[in-house]
Amino acid sequence: MSNATINGADLMPTPYAEGLDVYSRGNGTPGTDTYENAANAAFVPADQDFGGALEIFKSETTTRLRFMGQTPLEPGCYLRIRARVKAISGTLPLVRIAGYPARANGSIVSGLVQAAPPAQLTGYGEVVEISAIVGAGQRTGVEMVWGTDAVYGHFGIDLDGPNGGVVRVDDLVIEDVTAQFQRDILATVDVVDYGAIGDGTTDNTAAFEAANSAAEGRTILVPDGVYRLNDDVTIDTNIRFVGRVTMPTASVLLLRRNFDLPNYIEAFENEELAFLKAFQALLNNSDHETLDLKGRKVNVTAPLDMQAAVPDRTSYATRRIIRGGQLEAANSAAWDTQVVTSQATYAPNDARTLTNVVNVANVPVGALVEGTGVGREVYVRSKNVALQEVTLNAPLYDAAGTQNFTFRKFQYLIDFSGFTQLSKFALADIEFQCNDRCSGVMLAQSGSTFQVRDSFISRPADRGITSIGGGCQGMLIDRCQFLSAEDALTVPNRRTIGFNANANDVKVRDNRATRFRHFGLLAGANNIIKGNHFFQGDSVAGGIRSAGLILCAPHTSSIISGNYIDNCFLEWTNEQDPAPEFNTEFSFSALSITDNVFLSGEVAPWFSYIVVKPHGVGHFLSGVLISGNRFRSINGLIDRVDRVDTTFADLDIARAKNVVMTGNSFHGVTAQVETPAHIEFTQNTESDAWQIDASDYLPFGGQALKVDSVVAMGAIRNANNVRQHDMPQVDTARGPDRREIRLVWPTSVRGQVMAVVRMDAR
């Protein structure tokens, strides 16, 4: 821009020599009196200092001189108005630059400073230059800040003070001095030029929006200061923050061109607030599906309530991702577990509700529930204070009646539990550095296909990923590291759990978990657990081990394949069944455990890798496949790889159906079980009834319910050593535990047979 024009418009006022009819004695607007033929003024064509000059006799309290031409004003442009003045005779007045700020329709923009500070004339014939700068933005050196409403001005001077003096005024000069305020006017749009004031209280929403509209691809600059934005603001171009912004929680700042966490940190100068405002923007625009943290670490001092950051939404179901950074828990009392004890009543026929809850208002949503007959990973999903009710994520197995329950609300780095529904959401390439101060992620109350991938959940104090409802439907946990804070503790003293899920269709793949009490608990069905390595041992010789993976759905319809299950075991229970005894359900069924590596060291001999734990009588196995696994115990033998935990009840093993356990390898295991079991039996003395014990061959204390075949391994001979060709009759389920079969021959014989014995009757 030149010093003479703005976008081609001439800034310089008309010289006095060309006529005084364009110089107003008022505010410069059309119709005001001019200096043409004025009694108190005259044009002096040959002043020794000025050449042509206007001589004015001061006869009014404020004597005005205004150029009536419309001098244009534009956001981002700054004008200097100059005048040279000298006193000729009489009293010595005050002189100042002044102007009239006009809207497009000619009306005045009220409330603006219309005059610069005055200068006092102190002698006759002394030339004094006065000047002032006018512009939209509040900048150092700008005497008249007119904002963006004034689109042109009428400029000139005021004579103040006592009347009776005569002064001469040189031709007015108006010049563009924008270059003094912006280093690169062609590349930058400054919000101050559009009326922004960085005082922390003025609402700058309109100024930011005006700057955005004018940018046209240029970078917007937010200079030093604190800029309040009281409403939503969308920035369509690049923006650079030197100062910072503040906003109400409900207002959205959307940075469309540079939408990532570092820019939000620059905008708010607070990492936690920036993360939440960026998340708010992620859920309130259709331009971006990913919030990239760009490798930044956010120092978190209190749980991040994700729904509170988006108060206009309680549900969301469009694919969104947060990726690429670290959230680290700072030392803070905000991470302390909230513990409430209240009396409540439970009825199995209303399986997910606690009623008559004392002080229900104090019971926090998302709290772990503890009490008699309460299974693991039971949480408060919601509460109704008016009805004194608490809704649970899962039923209780043996809690009928009234008792005192303990509610423990762990604190999480990221807490989505305020959302009633959150679907198709992913956390990727993030480290949740819990520092043994807090837990990792709490899911929404409902929703599908929540995903955590390629992330680290490091040293959680209590839980890694927690579902308090159905927000885990179809959840995907892929290629994550779960790193315990309890490595140094012995197994009985550990309390942390990697994850839990209540709903169906969960996929847990290619993860690694170290020394948790449990890697995970799955209460739903149709799960795929594949390619994970979870290990939970300690250095105690003959020490106990905890379950690595817990299945709480009897009819689990799940696949556990290709995992490395290290110094822990699989536990299959029905501890979330309000009526845990068998009724008409499918019982413990539809589970495939294939091609896994099971390893343990220095464990007690009664340790087993696969444990079934019924919480009520009458249950049985149905549709169970265990094949291709590698079972190995080092530094000590174990009795068997399979076990029924009879703490509450035993299985009705006589009802087993379609149970297959074949093709596994056993090392350091005494009982190498299978079903169908191939049992080689040798009868050394002649007998017409051979008793074959299958106890050490069939898994889970199975009964010898069926024999697929009996094959002679060589000659069957009688007492005279004569080969016999008769086939025996087979009696199944013999002996006190029904774990024997009996081969009944027509005569007493001896020899060797291979009997294929099943623990199911199909």
C-alpha positions in Angstrom: 0.0 0.0 0.0 1.3 3.5 -0.8 1.2 6.4 1.5 -1.3 8.2 -0.7 -4.0 5.7 -1.4 -5.9 2.7 0.0 -7.1 0.4 -2.7 -6.9 3.3 -5.2 -8.8 5.8 -3.0 -7.0 9.1 -2.6 -6.3 10.0 1.0 -4.9 13.5 0.7 -7.4 16.3 1.4 -7.9 19.1 -1.2 -5.5 22.0 -0.8 -7.0 25.2 0.5 -6.0 27.0 -2.7 -8.7 25.0 -4.6 -11.5 26.3 -2.5 -12.7 26.3 1.1 -16.2 25.0 0.3 -15.0 21.4 1.1 -13.8 22.4 4.6 -16.5 22.3 7.3 -16.8 24.4 10.4 -18.7 21.5 11.9 -18.2 17.7 11.9 -17.6 17.5 8.1 -20.9 15.9 7.1 -22.9 17.2 4.1 -24.9 20.3 4.9 -22.7 21.7 7.6 -21.4 25.2 7.3 -18.1 25.6 5.4 -15.2 28.1 5.5 -16.2 29.5 2.1 -16.8 33.2 2.7 -16.7 32.7 6.4 -16.3 35.9 8.5 -13.7 34.4 10.8 -11.4 32.8 8.1 -9.5 33.6 4.9 -7.2 31.9 2.5 -3.6 33.3 2.7 -1.9 32.5 -0.6 1.7 33.2 0.3 2.6 32.5 4.0 6.3 32.4 4.5 6.2 29.0 6.2 3.3 27.3 4.6 2.8 28.8 1.2 -1.0 28.6 0.9 -2.6 28.5 4.4 -6.0 29.0 6.1 -6.1 31.8 8.6 -8.8 31.3 11.3 -9.9 33.7 14.1 -11.0 31.6 17.1 -14.4 32.8 18.1 -16.0 29.6 19.5 -15.2 27.4 22.5 -14.2 24.6 20.1 -13.5 25.9 16.7 -13.5 23.0 14.2 -11.9 22.4 10.8 -13.0 19.2 9.0 -12.3 18.0 5.5 -15.7 17.0 4.0 -14.2 14.4 1.8 -14.8 10.8 2.9 -11.4 9.4 3.9 -11.8 5.5 3.7 -11.1 3.3 6.7 -10.4 -0.4 6.4 -9.6 -3.1 9.0 -5.8 -3.6 9.1 -5.1 -0.1 7.8 -3.8 2.8 10.0 -3.8 6.5 8.9 -1.8 9.4 10.3 -3.4 12.8 10.1 -0.9 15.7 10.3 -1.2 19.5 10.4 1.2 22.3 10.9 -0.1 25.3 12.9 1.3 28.6 14.1 -0.2 31.4 16.2 -0.3 34.9 14.6 -1.8 37.1 17.3 -4.1 37.2 20.3 -4.6 34.4 22.8 -2.7 31.1 22.3 -5.1 28.1 21.9 -4.8 24.4 22.3 -4.6 22.5 19.0 -5.5 18.8 18.3 -6.2 16.4 15.5 -9.9 15.4 15.5 -12.3 13.4 13.3 -15.9 12.2 12.7 -16.2 8.3 12.6 -19.0 7.5 10.1 -20.9 4.4 9.2 -21.7 3.6 5.6 -24.9 5.5 5.9 -23.1 8.6 7.2 -24.3 8.2 10.8 -21.8 8.6 13.6 -20.3 5.6 15.4 -20.9 6.6 18.9 -18.6 5.8 21.9 -15.3 6.3 20.0 -12.5 8.7 20.8 -12.9 11.5 18.2 -9.9 13.7 19.1 -6.3 13.2 20.0 -4.5 14.8 23.0 -4.1 18.5 22.4 -0.9 20.5 22.0 -0.5 24.0 23.5 0.8 26.8 21.2 3.3 28.8 23.2 4.5 31.6 21.0 3.8 33.6 17.9 5.2 32.6 14.5 6.4 29.2 15.9 5.4 26.3 13.6 4.0 23.4 15.6 3.2 20.1 13.9 0.4 18.0 15.4 -0.5 14.5 14.4 -2.6 11.5 15.4 -3.0 7.9 14.1 -6.5 6.4 13.6 -7.2 2.7 13.0 -9.4 -0.2 13.9 -7.1 -1.9 16.4 -6.0 -0.9 19.9 -2.3 -0.6 19.3 0.5 1.3 20.9 0.7 4.7 19.2 -2.9 4.7 17.9 -4.7 7.7 19.5 -8.1 7.1 17.9 -9.2 3.5 18.0 -12.3 3.3 15.8 -12.9 -0.5 15.4 -14.5 -1.9 12.3 -17.9 -0.1 12.4 -16.4 3.1 11.0 -15.9 2.8 7.3 -14.8 6.4 6.6 -14.0 9.6 8.5 -14.0 13.4 8.2 -10.6 14.6 9.6 -9.2 17.9 10.6 -8.3 19.9 13.7 -9.9 21.5 16.8 -8.9 24.7 18.4 -9.7 24.7 22.1 -9.1 27.1 25.0 -9.7 30.9 25.2 -11.1 32.8 22.2 -9.6 35.8 20.5 -6.5 34.2 18.9 -5.5 34.1 15.2 -3.8 31.0 13.8 -2.8 29.8 10.4 -3.1 26.1 9.4 -1.1 24.5 6.6 -2.8 22.0 4.2 -3.9 18.8 6.0 -1.9 15.6 5.3 -3.3 12.1 5.6 -1.0 9.2 5.0 -1.1 5.4 5.3 1.2 4.2 8.1 0.1 0.6 8.3 3.6 -0.7 7.7 4.6 0.5 11.1 2.2 -2.0 12.7 2.6 -5.2 10.6 5.7 -6.8 9.4 4.0 -8.6 6.6 0.7 -7.1 5.8 0.3 -9.3 2.7 0.6 -12.5 4.7 -1.0 -11.7 8.0 -4.4 -10.6 9.3 -4.3 -9.3 12.8 -7.4 -9.7 14.9 -6.6 -6.4 16.6 -7.2 -4.6 13.3 -10.7 -5.9 13.4 -11.5 -4.6 16.8 -10.1 -7.3 19.1 -9.0 -6.1 22.6 -6.9 -8.5 24.6 -8.0 -7.3 28.1 -9.5 -10.7 29.1 -13.0 -9.4 29.4 -14.1 -7.8 26.2 -16.0 -10.2 23.9 -13.9 -10.5 20.7 -16.2 -13.0 18.9 -17.1 -10.5 16.2 -13.6 -9.3 15.7 -12.3 -12.9 15.2 -15.1 -13.7 12.8 -14.3 -10.5 10.8 -10.6 -11.3 10.7 -11.5 -14.8 9.5 -13.7 -13.4 6.7 -11.1 -11.0 5.6 -8.1 -13.4 5.7 -8.7 -15.0 2.3 -5.9 -17.6 2.9 -3.6 -15.3 4.9 -2.5 -16.2 8.4 -4.5 -14.7 11.2 -2.4 -13.3 14.0 -3.6 -13.2 17.6 -1.1 -10.8 19.3 -0.1 -10.7 22.9 -3.0 -10.4 25.3 -6.0 -12.4 26.6 -8.9 -12.5 24.2 -12.3 -13.4 25.5 -14.6 -15.3 23.0 -18.2 -15.6 24.3 -19.6 -17.6 21.4 -18.6 -20.2 18.9 -15.7 -19.1 16.5 -14.6 -20.9 13.4 -11.3 -20.1 11.8 -11.0 -21.3 8.2 -7.3 -20.3 7.6 -4.0 -20.7 9.4 -3.9 -18.9 12.8 -1.0 -18.1 15.0 -1.4 -17.4 18.7 1.0 -15.1 20.5 -1.7 -14.2 23.0 -4.3 -16.7 24.3 -8.1 -17.0 24.3 -10.7 -17.8 26.9 -14.1 -19.2 26.2 -17.2 -20.5 28.1 -17.3 -24.3 28.3 -20.2 -24.5 25.9 -18.5 -22.4 23.2 -16.5 -24.0 20.4 -13.3 -22.9 18.8 -12.8 -24.7 15.5 -9.5 -24.4 13.8 -10.2 -25.9 10.5 -6.9 -25.3 8.8 -4.6 -26.3 11.6 -6.7 -28.7 13.7 -4.3 -30.4 16.1 -3.5 -30.3 19.7 -0.4 -28.1 19.6 -2.4 -25.2 18.0 -5.1 -25.5 20.7 -2.3 -25.5 23.4 -1.1 -22.2 21.8 -4.6 -20.9 21.8 -5.4 -21.6 25.4 -1.9 -21.9 27.0 -3.2 -24.7 29.2 -2.7 -28.3 28.0 -5.7 -29.9 29.8 -8.1 -27.2 28.7 -6.6 -27.3 25.2 -7.2 -31.0 24.9 -10.8 -30.7 26.0 -11.5 -27.8 23.7 -9.9 -29.7 20.8 -12.1 -32.7 21.6 -15.1 -30.5 21.8 -14.3 -29.2 18.3 -13.7 -32.8 17.0 -17.3 -33.7 17.9 -18.8 -30.4 16.6 -17.5 -30.3 13.0 -17.6 -32.5 9.9 -14.3 -31.4 8.5 -12.0 -33.6 10.7 -12.3 -37.2 11.8 -9.0 -37.2 13.8 -7.6 -35.1 16.6 -3.8 -35.5 16.2 -1.9 -34.8 19.4 1.3 -34.5 17.3 3.4 -36.3 19.8 2.6 -33.8 22.6 2.4 -34.8 26.2 -0.5 -33.4 28.2 0.1 -33.0 31.9 -3.2 -34.0 33.5 -4.0 -32.8 37.0 -7.6 -34.2 37.3 -9.8 -36.7 35.5 -10.7 -35.4 32.0 -14.5 -35.5 31.9 -15.0 -35.8 28.1 -18.8 -35.3 28.1 -18.6 -32.2 30.3 -16.3 -30.7 27.6 -19.1 -31.1 25.1 -22.2 -30.1 27.1 -24.4 -29.9 24.0 -24.0 -33.7 23.4 -24.7 -36.7 25.4 -24.4 -39.2 22.5 -22.2 -39.4 19.4 -22.0 -42.0 16.7 -19.8 -40.7 13.9 -16.3 -42.1 13.5 -13.8 -40.0 15.4 -10.2 -40.7 16.5 -7.7 -39.2 19.0 -4.2 -40.2 18.2 -0.5 -39.7 18.6 0.6 -38.4 22.1 0.9 -38.9 25.8 -1.5 -38.2 28.7 0.4 -38.2 32.0 -1.1 -38.0 35.4 0.4 -35.3 37.6 0.7 -35.5 41.3 -2.7 -34.4 42.5 -5.3 -35.2 45.2 -7.9 -35.3 42.4 -6.8 -38.9 41.7 -7.9 -40.2 45.1 -10.4 -43.0 45.0 -13.8 -42.0 46.2 -15.2 -44.5 48.7 -18.8 -44.6 49.8 -20.5 -47.3 51.9 -24.3 -47.5 51.7 -27.0 -50.0 52.7 -29.1 -51.3 49.8 -31.4 -54.1 48.8 -31.0 -56.6 46.0 -33.7 -58.8 44.4 -32.6 -61.4 41.8 -35.8 -60.9 39.8 -34.7 -57.2 39.2 -31.2 -58.3 38.5 -29.4 -55.1 37.6 -30.9 -52.8 40.3 -30.1 -51.9 43.9 -33.1 -50.4 45.7 -33.6 -48.4 48.9 -30.0 -47.2 48.6 -29.2 -45.1 51.6 -27.5 -41.8 50.6 -27.9 -42.7 47.0 -26.9 -39.1 46.0 -23.4 -39.8 47.3 -23.0 -43.0 45.3 -20.8 -42.1 42.3 -21.7 -43.3 38.8 -18.9 -45.5 37.6 -18.0 -46.9 41.0 -16.9 -50.5 41.5 -19.4 -52.4 43.7 -18.2 -54.6 46.5 -20.3 -56.8 48.8 -21.4 -60.3 49.6 -22.4 -62.2 46.5 -21.0 -59.5 44.2 -18.9 -60.8 41.3 -15.8 -59.0 39.9 -16.1 -55.9 37.8 -19.6 -54.9 38.8 -20.1 -51.1 38.4 -22.7 -48.4 39.0 -24.0 -47.7 35.5 -26.5 -45.0 36.6 -28.6 -43.9 39.6 -32.0 -42.4 40.3 -31.8 -40.2 43.4 -35.6 -39.7 43.5 -36.3 -43.4 43.5 -33.2 -44.3 45.7 -32.1 -46.8 43.0 -28.7 -47.7 41.5 -28.5 -49.5 38.1 -25.7 -52.0 37.7 -23.8 -53.1 34.7 -24.2 -56.7 35.7 -26.3 -58.9 38.0 -25.1 -60.2 41.4 -24.9 -64.0 41.9 -25.8 -64.3 45.6 -26.8 -61.0 47.1 -30.5 -61.3 47.7 -31.7 -59.2 50.6 -30.3 -56.1 52.3 -26.6 -55.5 53.1 -24.0 -52.8 53.2 -22.2 -52.3 49.8 -19.0 -50.5 49.2 -18.7 -48.3 46.2 -15.2 -47.4 45.0 -14.9 -44.7 42.3 -11.5 -44.9 40.7 -10.3 -41.8 38.9 -9.5 -42.1 35.1 -7.3 -40.1 32.9 -10.0 -40.1 30.3 -13.6 -40.5 31.4 -16.3 -41.0 28.8 -19.0 -42.2 31.3 -21.0 -39.0 31.0 -22.0 -40.0 27.4 -25.1 -42.1 27.3 -23.8 -43.4 23.9 -20.5 -43.2 22.1 -19.9 -45.3 19.0 -17.2 -45.7 16.4 -14.6 -43.9 18.5 -10.9 -44.8 18.6 -7.8 -44.0 20.7 -4.7 -44.7 18.7 -0.9 -44.4 19.4 -1.4 -42.8 22.8 0.4 -43.5 26.0 -1.8 -43.3 29.1 1.0 -42.7 31.7 -1.0 -43.3 34.9 2.0 -43.3 37.2 0.3 -45.5 39.8 -2.0 -42.5 40.5 -5.0 -43.1 38.5 -6.7 -45.5 36.0 -6.7 -45.2 32.2 -9.9 -45.0 30.3 -13.6 -45.3 31.3 -16.0 -46.0 28.5 -19.4 -44.5 27.8 -22.6 -46.0 29.2 -23.4 -47.6 25.8 -22.1 -47.6 22.2 -20.5 -49.9 19.7 -17.0 -50.5 18.2 -14.9 -48.4 20.6 -11.3 -49.0 19.7 -8.0 -48.7 21.5 -5.0 -49.5 19.3 -1.3 -49.3 19.3 -1.3 -47.6 22.7 0.3 -48.0 26.1 -1.6 -48.1 29.3 1.3 -47.7 31.7 1.2 -48.3 35.4 -2.6 -47.8 36.2 -3.4 -47.5 39.9 -6.5 -49.7 39.6 -7.8 -50.3 36.0 -6.6 -49.9 32.5 -9.9 -49.8 30.5 -13.2 -50.0 32.3 -16.7 -50.5 30.9 -19.6 -49.6 33.2 -22.3 -50.5 30.8 -22.7 -51.3 27.1 -20.1 -48.9 25.7 -17.9 -52.0 25.0 -20.2 -53.6 22.4 -17.9 -54.8 19.7 -14.9 -53.2 21.4 -11.5 -53.6 19.7 -8.3 -53.6 21.7 -5.4 -54.1 19.3 -1.6 -54.1 19.6 -1.6 -52.4 23.0 0.8 -52.6 25.9 -0.7 -52.9 29.4 2.2 -52.3 31.8 1.4 -52.9 35.5 2.5 -50.8 38.4 2.6 -54.0 40.5 5.5 -55.8 39.1 7.3 -56.0 42.5 4.2 -57.3 44.3 3.4 -61.0 44.8 0.3 -62.2 43.1 -2.0 -62.2 46.1 -1.2 -58.5 46.7 -2.1 -57.3 43.2 -5.4 -55.5 42.6 -5.2 -54.0 39.1 -7.1 -55.3 36.1 -6.2 -54.5 32.5 -9.7 -54.2 31.0 -13.3 -55.5 31.4 -16.2 -55.8 28.9 -19.9 -56.4 29.6 -21.3 -56.6 26.0 -20.7 -58.9 23.2 -18.4 -59.2 20.1 -15.2 -57.9 21.7 -11.9 -58.4 19.9 -8.7 -58.4 21.9 -5.7 -59.0 19.6 -1.9 -58.8 19.7 -1.6 -57.1 23.1 0.9 -57.6 25.9 0.2 -57.3 29.6 2.5 -57.5 32.5 1.8 -58.7 36.0 -1.8 -57.5 36.6 -4.0 -59.4 38.9 -6.1 -60.1 35.8 -5.5 -59.1 32.3 -9.1 -59.0 31.4 -12.7 -59.9 32.3 -15.2 -60.6 29.5 -18.9 -60.9 30.6 -20.3 -60.9 27.1 -20.3 -63.5 24.3 -18.9 -63.9 20.8 -15.5 -62.7 21.7 -12.2 -63.3 19.8 -9.0 -63.3 22.0 -6.1 -63.8 19.7 -2.3 -63.3 19.7 -1.9 -61.8 23.1 0.8 -62.3 25.7 -0.2 -61.8 29.3 2.0 -62.9 32.2 1.4 -62.6 35.9 4.0 -64.6 37.8 6.2 -63.7 40.7 9.3 -65.1 42.4 7.6 -67.0 45.2 8.4 -70.7 44.9 5.2 -72.8 44.8 3.3 -69.5 44.8 -0.3 -69.1 43.7 -1.3 -67.6 40.4 -4.3 -65.5 39.4 -6.6 -65.7 36.4 -5.2 -64.0 33.4 -8.5 -64.0 31.5 -11.9 -64.4 33.1 -15.0 -65.4 31.1 -18.2 -64.6 33.0 -20.7 -65.7 30.4 -21.4 -69.4 30.6 -22.6 -69.6 27.0 -19.5 -67.6 25.9 -19.4 -68.5 22.2 -15.8 -67.2 22.1 -12.5 -68.1 20.6 -9.2 -67.9 22.5 -6.5 -68.7 20.0 -2.8 -68.1 19.5 -2.1 -66.5 22.8 0.9 -66.7 25.1 -0.7 -67.4 28.5 2.2 -67.0 30.9 2.0 -67.9 34.7 -1.7 -67.4 34.8 -4.8 -69.3 33.8 -8.2 -69.0 32.0 -11.1 -68.9 34.4 -14.7 -69.6 33.2 -17.4 -68.6 35.6 -21.0 -67.6 35.9 -20.5 -65.1 38.7 -22.7 -62.5 37.0 -25.8 -64.7 37.0 -28.5 -63.7 39.4 -29.7 -67.3 39.5 -26.4 -69.2 39.2 -27.9 -72.7 39.4 -28.6 -74.3 36.1 -32.1 -73.8 34.8 -32.8 -73.9 31.1 -29.8 -72.0 29.7 -27.1 -73.4 27.6 -24.7 -73.8 30.6 -20.9 -73.6 30.1 -20.8 -73.9 26.3 -19.4 -72.8 23.0 -15.8 -72.1 23.9 -12.8 -72.8 21.6 -9.3 -72.7 23.1 -6.8 -73.5 20.4 -3.1 -73.1 19.5 -2.1 -71.2 22.6 1.2 -71.4 24.5 0.6 -72.0 28.2 3.7 -71.7 30.4 4.2 -71.6 34.2 7.2 -71.8 36.5 7.7 -72.6 40.1 3.9 -73.0 40.8 2.1 -75.2 43.2 1.4 -78.7 41.8 -2.4 -78.1 42.0 -2.1 -75.1 39.6 -4.1 -75.5 36.3 -4.2 -73.5 33.1 -8.0 -73.9 32.4 -10.4 -73.6 35.4 -14.2 -73.8 35.3 -15.9 -72.3 38.3 -19.6 -72.7 38.5 -21.5 -70.6 41.1 -24.5 -72.9 41.2 -25.4 -76.5 40.8 -26.4 -78.4 37.7 -24.1 -76.9 35.1 -22.2 -78.9 32.5 -19.9 -78.5 29.6 -21.2 -78.3 26.1 -19.5 -77.6 22.8 -16.0 -77.1 24.1 -12.9 -77.4 21.9 -9.4 -77.4 23.4 -6.8 -78.4 20.8 -3.4 -77.6 19.5 -2.2 -76.0 22.7 1.3 -76.3 24.3 1.2 -76.8 28.0 4.5 -76.6 29.9 5.4 -76.3 33.5 9.0 -75.5 34.4 10.8 -75.9 37.7 8.2 -78.3 39.1 5.4 -80.6 37.9 1.8 -79.7 38.0 -0.9 -82.4 38.4 -3.1 -81.4 35.4 -3.9 -78.5 33.1 -7.6 -78.6 33.7 -9.6 -78.1 36.9 -13.1 -77.5 38.2 -13.2 -75.0 41.1 -15.8 -76.4 43.4 -15.9 -73.5 45.9 -19.5 -72.9 45.1 -20.6 -76.0 43.1 -19.3 -78.8 41.0 -20.2 -79.5 37.4 -22.8 -82.1 36.5 -20.1 -83.8 34.4 -22.5 -86.6 33.4 -24.3 -84.1 31.1 -21.2 -83.1 29.2 -21.9 -82.8 25.4 -19.6 -82.4 22.5 -16.4 -81.8 24.5 -13.2 -82.3 22.4 -9.7 -81.9 23.8 -7.1 -83.3 21.4 -3.8 -82.6 19.8 -2.3 -80.8 22.7 1.3 -81.2 24.0 2.2 -81.6 27.7 5.5 -81.0 29.4 5.9 -81.0 33.1 2.3 -82.2 33.5 1.4 -85.4 35.2 -2.1 -86.1 33.8 -2.0 -85.6 30.1 -5.7 -85.5 29.4 -7.8 -85.7 26.3 -11.2 -86.4 25.0 -11.8 -88.7 23.2 -9.0 -90.3 25.3 -6.9 -93.0 23.7 -6.2 -95.4 26.5 -3.8 -98.3 26.1 -4.7 -101.0 28.6 -3.0 -104.3 29.3 -4.7 -107.2 31.1 -1.9 -109.6 32.3 -4.1 -112.2 33.9 -7.1 -113.9 32.4 -10.4 -112.3 33.3 -13.7 -112.0 31.6 -14.2 -108.4 33.0 -11.5 -105.9 32.4 -11.8 -102.7 34.5 -10.2 -99.7 32.7 -9.8 -96.5 34.8 -10.0 -93.3 32.7 -9.6 -90.9 35.6 -6.1 -89.7 34.6 -7.1 -89.4 30.9 -10.3 -87.4 30.8 -10.3 -83.6 31.5 -12.4 -81.8 34.2 -13.0 -85.0 36.1 -15.0 -86.3 33.2 -16.9 -89.5 33.3 -16.4 -92.4 30.9 -19.7 -91.9 29.2 -19.0 -93.3 25.8 -16.5 -95.6 24.0 -15.9 -94.9 20.3 -13.9 -98.0 19.8 -12.0 -100.9 21.3 -9.1 -102.2 19.2 -7.0 -105.2 20.2 -3.2 -104.4 20.2 -2.1 -107.9 19.4 -3.6 -111.3 20.2 -6.2 -111.7 22.9 -5.5 -115.1 24.4 -7.3 -117.4 26.9 -5.8 -119.4 29.7 -4.6 -122.1 27.2 -2.8 -119.3 25.2 -5.3 -119.8 22.4 -6.0 -116.7 20.3 -9.6 -115.5 20.8 -11.5 -113.5 18.2 -14.7 -112.5 20.1 -15.5 -108.8 20.7 -16.1 -107.6 24.3 -19.2 -105.9 25.5 -18.5 -102.4 26.8 -20.1 -101.1 30.0 -19.5 -97.3 30.5 -19.6 -95.0 33.5 -18.5 -97.7 35.9 -16.8 -97.3 39.3 -17.7 -95.0 42.2 -16.9 -91.9 40.2 -18.2 -93.3 36.9 -14.8 -92.8 35.4 -14.2 -96.4 34.5 -15.3 -98.7 31.7 -15.6 -102.5 31.8 -14.9 -104.8 28.9 -16.9 -108.0 29.3 -15.6 -111.0 27.3 -17.3 -114.3 26.6 -14.5 -116.1 28.4 -11.6 -115.1 30.6 -8.8 -113.7 28.4 -5.7 -111.5 28.7 -4.0 -109.1 26.3 -3.8 -105.4 25.3 -6.4 -103.1 23.8 -6.7 -99.4 22.8 -10.0 -98.0 24.0 -11.2 -94.6 22.7 -13.2 -93.2 25.7 -15.3 -90.0 25.7 -16.4 -87.9 28.5 -19.6 -86.9 26.6 -22.5 -88.8 25.2 -22.9 -86.2 22.4 
